[in-house]
């Protein structure tokens, strides 16, 4: 599957579910399989800065409504719409052949959350009865309390039964006991065994009986360090090998370079402002053809480079939403065509979805990321060579490539030839 992430505050000037729903045909035209919504449940509006994260205060918008600080887990935030708006969004998405994932925020809640009033023992407390706050200054939920667990199980079932959602991404998933997620999975599978569970975490154990996919923050961080901090391309290979070694066989993670966190607040983090367009195209090509689950953040498909913010309300802070006019530019049109072509390629080539992956040695490991997709059950292989060098390069490839069978299915400035029977790669800058 290919996941398309929507952060409502950045997606449209209205910032609502209804406004985002109007873009679903465009998302389906890309070929996306899953639409993942950042939290839509009611956010805490407490104005006491003691319970704001440092990031929230630093953003400077003076907005108490952090979408990852929950007030009522069973209510849709009026900023985004109501129950009918979410149902309409899900129904329309399904009609277009896509699934919908919601964001679950169970590690903490807001300081005035409804569950604290109703069930004071649902949050962790010190011996003197004061609430224990986590690293972002929000009350931590008490998973030692079986009643809290039942409350949250009911919450997950509620959105599946009442709104027909197809899965969840779990915020700070590793911060919550694994046995909670394993029991949640057992219960959810009884309702819909095809539900998707995506863990924002690194835990290998979570992939055995709880989750289908890990949120690839580790991979995204490696990409950013390589591109923005001048790290060699070999760091990608090292990270990939480390993940392969520590995770169970067949485990998947998202392949992304952008998300609601990375796009928010610090304007300098936007790849579109920092990098040559071809470098970003390289990253997208790589993420779409390697193992794992590609994830696109809203606007990436047109090269949006505006600053976003978790804390900017479109109504109060215009100018922090996607610049959809970018789709009319040459850069936007080229990116849109590339993303659409890559998703179609991924869906059309079984080796890219079902095949295994192995790194391919080249004579330029610090400049070229190379790998192959293959299967014990399918004939042929797919080789991918990506240069992150700003100069043209030519290098030998240590791989068993049949020169009579080799065919190029996608080329953006590359050529593979054979010298004395050995494959030789020629690549233009980036």
C-alpha positions as CSV (number, residue, x, y, z in Angstrom):
1,X,0.0,0.0,0.0
2,X,0.9,3.6,-0.4
3,X,-0.2,5.9,2.5
4,X,-1.1,9.6,2.0
5,X,-1.0,11.6,5.2
6,X,-3.4,14.5,5.8
7,X,-2.7,17.1,8.4
8,X,-6.0,19.0,8.3
9,X,-4.6,22.3,9.5
10,X,-2.1,22.4,6.6
11,X,-4.2,20.6,3.9
12,X,-6.7,23.5,3.2
13,X,-7.4,27.1,4.1
14,X,-10.6,25.9,5.9
15,X,-8.7,23.2,7.8
16,X,-11.8,21.0,8.0
17,X,-12.8,17.4,7.1
18,X,-15.3,18.7,4.5
19,X,-12.6,20.8,2.8
20,X,-10.1,17.9,2.8
21,X,-12.8,15.6,1.4
22,X,-12.9,17.8,-1.7
23,X,-9.3,16.7,-2.5
24,X,-10.0,12.9,-2.3
25,X,-10.4,12.5,-6.0
26,X,-6.9,14.0,-6.5
27,X,-5.4,11.7,-3.9
28,X,-7.1,8.7,-5.6
29,X,-5.7,9.8,-8.9
30,X,-2.2,9.6,-7.5
31,X,-2.9,5.9,-6.8
32,X,-2.8,6.1,-3.0
33,X,-4.3,3.2,-1.2
34,X,-4.7,4.6,2.4
35,X,-5.5,8.1,3.7
36,X,-4.1,8.7,7.1
37,X,-5.6,11.5,9.1
38,X,-3.8,13.2,11.9
39,X,-5.9,13.4,15.1
40,X,-9.5,14.6,14.6
41,X,-10.7,14.1,18.2
42,X,-11.3,17.0,20.4
43,X,-8.1,18.8,21.6
44,X,-7.7,20.3,25.0
45,X,-8.1,24.1,25.1
46,X,-6.5,24.7,28.5
47,X,-4.5,27.9,28.4
48,X,-2.3,27.2,31.4
49,X,1.2,27.3,29.9
50,X,2.4,24.9,32.6
51,X,0.7,22.2,30.5
52,X,2.0,23.3,27.1
53,X,4.9,21.5,25.4
54,X,8.1,23.6,24.9
55,X,7.5,23.2,21.2
56,X,3.9,24.5,21.5
57,X,5.2,27.7,23.3
58,X,8.1,28.2,20.9
59,X,5.8,28.1,17.9
60,X,4.5,31.5,19.0
61,X,0.8,31.1,17.9
62,X,-0.6,31.3,21.5
63,X,-2.9,28.5,20.5
64,X,-3.8,26.0,23.3
65,X,-5.3,23.5,21.0
66,X,-2.5,21.0,20.3
67,X,-3.9,18.2,18.1
68,X,-1.8,15.7,20.1
69,X,-3.2,16.8,23.5
70,X,-6.6,15.2,23.9
71,X,-9.7,16.4,25.7
72,X,-12.4,14.0,24.7
73,X,-11.5,10.7,22.9
74,X,-15.1,10.1,21.8
75,X,-15.8,13.5,20.3
76,X,-14.7,15.1,16.9
77,X,-13.1,18.5,17.4
78,X,-15.4,21.2,16.1
79,X,-12.5,22.8,14.4
80,X,-12.5,20.0,11.9
81,X,-16.2,19.2,11.8
82,X,-18.5,16.7,13.5
83,X,-19.5,13.1,13.4
84,X,-21.3,13.4,10.1
85,X,-18.3,15.1,8.5
86,X,-16.0,12.2,9.5
87,X,-18.5,9.6,8.3
88,X,-18.8,11.4,5.0
89,X,-15.0,11.6,4.6
90,X,-14.7,7.8,5.3
91,X,-17.6,6.9,3.0
92,X,-16.2,9.0,0.1
93,X,-12.7,7.6,0.6
94,X,-14.1,4.1,0.5
95,X,-16.1,4.9,-2.6
96,X,-12.8,5.8,-4.3
97,X,-11.2,2.5,-3.4
98,X,-9.0,3.8,-0.5
99,X,-8.9,3.1,3.2
100,X,-8.8,5.5,6.2
101,X,-6.5,5.4,9.2
102,X,-6.9,7.6,12.3
103,X,-4.2,8.8,14.7
104,X,-4.5,7.4,18.3
105,X,-2.9,9.4,21.1
106,X,-3.0,7.2,24.1
107,X,0.4,8.0,25.8
108,X,-1.0,11.1,27.3
109,X,-4.1,13.3,27.4
110,X,-4.8,17.0,28.1
111,X,-4.9,18.5,31.6
112,X,-8.7,19.1,31.4
113,X,-9.5,15.8,29.6
114,X,-13.0,14.5,30.2
115,X,-11.6,11.1,31.4
116,X,-9.8,12.8,34.4
117,X,-13.0,14.2,35.7
118,X,-14.9,11.0,35.1
119,X,-12.2,8.6,36.2
120,X,-9.5,10.3,38.3
121,X,-7.5,7.0,38.5
122,X,-7.1,6.9,34.7
123,X,-4.0,9.1,34.9
124,X,-0.8,8.4,36.7
125,X,-0.4,10.1,40.1
126,X,2.3,10.8,42.7
127,X,1.9,9.6,46.3
128,X,0.5,13.0,47.2
129,X,-2.2,12.6,44.5
130,X,-0.8,15.1,42.0
131,X,-0.8,14.1,38.4
132,X,2.3,12.8,36.7
133,X,3.1,14.6,33.5
134,X,5.1,13.2,30.7
135,X,8.0,14.7,28.7
136,X,5.7,17.2,26.9
137,X,4.0,18.3,30.2
138,X,0.8,16.4,29.5
139,X,-0.8,13.9,32.0
140,X,0.3,10.3,31.4
141,X,-2.4,7.7,31.2
142,X,-2.3,4.9,33.8
143,X,-2.1,1.6,32.0
144,X,-1.8,-0.3,35.3
145,X,-5.5,0.4,35.6
146,X,-7.6,-2.3,33.8
147,X,-10.5,0.0,33.6
148,X,-8.5,2.5,31.5
149,X,-7.5,-0.2,29.2
150,X,-11.2,-1.2,28.7
151,X,-12.0,2.5,28.1
152,X,-9.4,2.7,25.3
153,X,-10.3,-0.6,23.8
154,X,-13.9,0.7,23.6
155,X,-12.6,3.9,21.9
156,X,-10.8,1.9,19.2
157,X,-13.8,-0.2,18.6
158,X,-16.1,2.8,18.5
159,X,-14.4,4.4,15.5
160,X,-14.3,1.1,13.6
161,X,-18.0,0.3,14.3
162,X,-19.5,3.7,14.1
163,X,-17.3,5.3,11.4
164,X,-16.0,2.3,9.5
165,X,-12.3,3.4,9.8
166,X,-9.8,0.9,8.5
167,X,-6.9,1.2,10.9
168,X,-4.8,3.3,13.3
169,X,-1.4,5.0,13.6
170,X,-0.5,4.9,17.3
171,X,1.3,8.0,18.5
172,X,4.3,7.2,20.8
173,X,3.3,3.6,20.5
174,X,6.4,2.3,22.2
175,X,5.5,4.3,25.3
176,X,2.5,2.2,25.9
177,X,2.7,-1.4,27.3
178,X,3.0,-3.9,24.4
179,X,0.4,-6.3,26.0
180,X,-2.2,-3.5,25.6
181,X,-1.6,-3.3,21.9
182,X,-1.6,-7.1,21.6
183,X,-4.9,-7.4,23.3
184,X,-6.3,-4.5,21.2
185,X,-5.2,-6.3,18.1
186,X,-7.0,-9.5,19.2
187,X,-10.2,-7.6,19.7
188,X,-10.0,-5.5,16.5
189,X,-9.3,-8.6,14.4
190,X,-12.6,-10.1,15.5
191,X,-14.3,-7.1,14.0
192,X,-12.1,-6.6,10.9
193,X,-9.1,-8.8,10.4
194,X,-7.9,-6.5,7.6
195,X,-7.4,-3.5,9.9
196,X,-4.0,-1.8,9.6
197,X,-2.0,-1.0,12.7
198,X,1.0,1.4,12.3
199,X,3.3,1.9,15.3
200,X,5.1,5.2,15.8
201,X,8.0,3.3,17.5
202,X,11.1,1.1,17.0
203,X,10.1,-2.0,18.9
204,X,10.8,-5.2,17.0
205,X,8.6,-7.1,19.5
206,X,5.6,-5.0,18.5
207,X,5.7,-6.4,15.0
208,X,5.0,-10.0,16.1
209,X,1.4,-9.9,17.4
210,X,0.4,-6.2,17.4
211,X,1.4,-4.1,14.4
212,X,1.7,-4.4,10.7
213,X,4.1,-1.5,10.1
214,X,6.6,0.6,12.0
215,X,6.6,4.4,11.5
216,X,10.0,4.9,9.8
217,X,11.2,8.0,11.7
218,X,14.6,6.3,11.9
219,X,14.8,6.1,8.1
220,X,13.5,9.7,7.6
221,X,16.1,10.9,10.1
222,X,18.9,9.1,8.3
223,X,17.8,10.6,5.0
224,X,17.7,14.1,6.5
225,X,21.2,13.7,8.1
226,X,22.6,12.5,4.8
227,X,21.0,15.3,2.7
228,X,21.2,18.3,5.1
229,X,24.3,17.4,7.2
230,X,26.6,16.1,4.5
231,X,26.6,12.5,5.7
232,X,27.8,9.9,3.1
233,X,25.3,7.9,1.2
234,X,26.6,4.7,2.9
235,X,24.7,5.8,6.1
236,X,21.6,4.8,4.2
237,X,23.0,1.3,3.7
238,X,24.1,1.1,7.3
239,X,20.7,2.1,8.6
240,X,18.9,-0.4,6.3
241,X,21.2,-3.2,7.4
242,X,20.7,-2.4,11.1
243,X,17.0,-2.4,10.7
244,X,17.1,-5.7,8.7
245,X,19.1,-7.3,11.5
246,X,17.0,-6.2,14.4
247,X,13.5,-6.6,13.0
248,X,11.6,-9.9,12.5
249,X,11.7,-11.3,9.0
250,X,9.1,-9.6,6.8
251,X,8.7,-6.7,9.1
252,X,7.8,-3.4,7.3
253,X,8.3,0.2,8.0
254,X,7.1,3.4,6.3
255,X,9.5,5.0,3.9
256,X,9.0,8.8,4.1
257,X,11.1,12.0,4.3
258,X,8.3,14.3,5.4
259,X,5.5,14.3,7.9
260,X,3.4,16.6,10.2
261,X,6.3,16.8,12.7
262,X,9.1,17.4,10.2
263,X,7.1,20.0,8.2
264,X,6.1,22.0,11.2
265,X,7.4,25.1,12.8
266,X,11.0,25.2,11.6
267,X,10.8,26.6,8.1
268,X,14.3,25.4,7.3
269,X,13.3,21.8,7.6
270,X,11.3,21.9,4.4
271,X,13.2,19.9,1.8
272,X,11.7,21.9,-1.0
273,X,13.4,25.0,0.3
274,X,16.7,23.4,1.1
275,X,17.5,21.0,-1.6
276,X,17.9,20.7,-5.4
277,X,14.6,19.3,-6.8
278,X,16.5,16.3,-8.2
279,X,17.7,15.3,-4.8
280,X,14.1,15.2,-3.5
281,X,13.0,13.3,-6.6
282,X,15.8,10.8,-5.8
283,X,14.4,10.3,-2.3
284,X,10.9,9.7,-3.6
285,X,12.1,7.2,-6.3
286,X,14.1,5.4,-3.6
287,X,11.2,5.3,-1.1
288,X,8.7,4.1,-3.7
289,X,10.9,1.2,-5.0
290,X,12.6,-0.2,-1.9
291,X,11.1,-2.5,0.7
292,X,8.5,-1.1,3.2
293,X,5.4,1.1,2.8
294,X,5.8,4.5,1.1
295,X,4.2,7.4,2.9
296,X,3.5,10.8,1.3
297,X,2.8,13.9,3.4
298,X,0.1,16.1,1.9
299,X,1.6,18.5,-0.6
300,X,4.8,16.5,-1.3
301,X,3.2,15.4,-4.6
302,X,3.4,19.0,-5.9
303,X,6.6,20.1,-4.2
304,X,4.9,22.3,-1.5
305,X,7.6,24.2,0.5
306,X,5.5,26.3,2.8
307,X,6.0,26.3,6.5
308,X,3.4,24.3,8.3
309,X,2.7,24.2,12.0
310,X,1.0,21.8,14.4
311,X,-0.3,24.9,16.3
312,X,-1.4,27.3,13.5
313,X,-5.1,27.4,13.0
314,X,-6.0,28.2,9.4
315,X,-8.7,30.6,10.5
316,X,-6.4,32.6,12.8
317,X,-3.1,32.1,11.0
318,X,-3.5,32.1,7.3
319,X,-0.4,31.3,5.2
320,X,0.6,28.1,6.9
321,X,-1.4,25.8,4.5
322,X,-0.3,24.0,1.4
323,X,0.2,26.3,-1.6
324,X,-1.9,24.3,-4.1
325,X,-1.0,26.8,-6.9
326,X,2.4,25.0,-6.8
327,X,0.6,22.3,-8.8
328,X,0.4,24.6,-11.8
329,X,4.2,25.3,-11.9
330,X,6.7,23.2,-14.0
331,X,8.2,21.9,-10.8
332,X,4.8,20.9,-9.4
333,X,3.7,19.3,-12.6
334,X,6.9,17.3,-12.9
335,X,6.6,16.1,-9.3
336,X,3.0,15.1,-9.7
337,X,3.8,13.1,-12.8
338,X,6.7,11.4,-11.1
339,X,4.8,10.4,-8.0
340,X,1.9,9.1,-10.1
341,X,4.2,7.1,-12.4
342,X,6.0,5.6,-9.4
343,X,2.9,4.5,-7.6
344,X,1.6,2.9,-10.8
345,X,5.0,1.2,-11.2
346,X,4.9,0.0,-7.7
347,X,1.4,-1.4,-8.1
348,X,2.2,-3.0,-11.5
349,X,5.5,-4.7,-10.6
350,X,5.0,-7.5,-8.1
351,X,8.7,-7.5,-7.2
352,X,8.3,-4.0,-5.7
353,X,5.6,-5.1,-3.3
354,X,6.1,-8.8,-2.7
355,X,9.8,-9.1,-3.4
356,X,12.7,-9.1,-1.0
357,X,15.5,-6.5,-1.1
358,X,19.3,-6.7,-1.0
359,X,21.9,-4.0,-1.3
360,X,24.1,-4.0,-4.5
361,X,27.8,-3.1,-4.2
362,X,29.1,-0.4,-6.5
363,X,32.5,1.3,-6.9
364,X,31.0,4.5,-5.4
365,X,29.3,3.5,-2.1
366,X,29.6,7.0,-0.7
367,X,27.7,8.5,-3.6
368,X,25.3,5.9,-4.9
369,X,22.5,4.0,-3.1
370,X,21.9,0.7,-5.0
371,X,19.7,-2.2,-4.4
372,X,17.8,-5.0,-6.1
373,X,14.3,-6.4,-5.6
374,X,13.9,-10.1,-6.2
375,X,11.9,-13.1,-5.3
376,X,12.4,-16.9,-5.0
377,X,9.0,-17.3,-6.6
378,X,9.2,-14.8,-9.5
379,X,11.6,-14.6,-12.5
380,X,13.8,-11.6,-13.0
381,X,15.1,-8.8,-10.8
382,X,14.6,-5.0,-10.5
383,X,17.8,-3.0,-9.9
384,X,17.6,0.6,-8.6
385,X,20.6,2.9,-8.8
386,X,20.3,6.4,-7.2
387,X,23.1,9.0,-7.3
388,X,23.3,11.7,-4.6
389,X,26.4,13.2,-6.2
390,X,26.3,16.7,-7.7
391,X,28.8,15.7,-10.4
392,X,28.3,13.1,-13.2
393,X,29.8,9.7,-12.3
394,X,30.7,6.4,-13.8
395,X,31.2,3.3,-11.8
396,X,31.3,-0.4,-11.9
397,X,28.5,-2.4,-10.4
398,X,29.0,-5.7,-8.6
399,X,25.9,-7.5,-9.6
400,X,24.8,-10.4,-11.8
401,X,22.9,-8.5,-14.5
402,X,22.1,-10.3,-17.8
403,X,23.0,-7.7,-20.5
404,X,20.5,-9.3,-22.9
405,X,17.6,-9.1,-20.4
406,X,18.3,-5.7,-18.9
407,X,15.6,-3.2,-19.7
408,X,15.1,0.3,-18.2
409,X,11.6,0.9,-16.8
410,X,12.4,4.4,-15.4
411,X,15.3,6.7,-16.2
412,X,16.0,10.2,-15.1
413,X,19.6,10.7,-16.3
414,X,21.0,7.3,-16.0
415,X,22.4,4.6,-18.2
416,X,23.6,1.0,-17.6
417,X,26.0,-0.4,-20.2
418,X,28.4,-3.4,-20.2
419,X,32.2,-3.3,-20.6
420,X,34.0,-6.6,-21.0
421,X,30.8,-8.3,-19.8
422,X,30.6,-6.2,-16.5
423,X,27.8,-3.8,-15.8
424,X,28.9,-0.1,-15.7
425,X,26.7,2.7,-14.4
426,X,26.7,6.2,-15.8
427,X,24.6,8.8,-13.9
428,X,24.1,12.5,-14.3
429,X,24.2,14.7,-11.2
430,X,21.5,13.6,-8.7
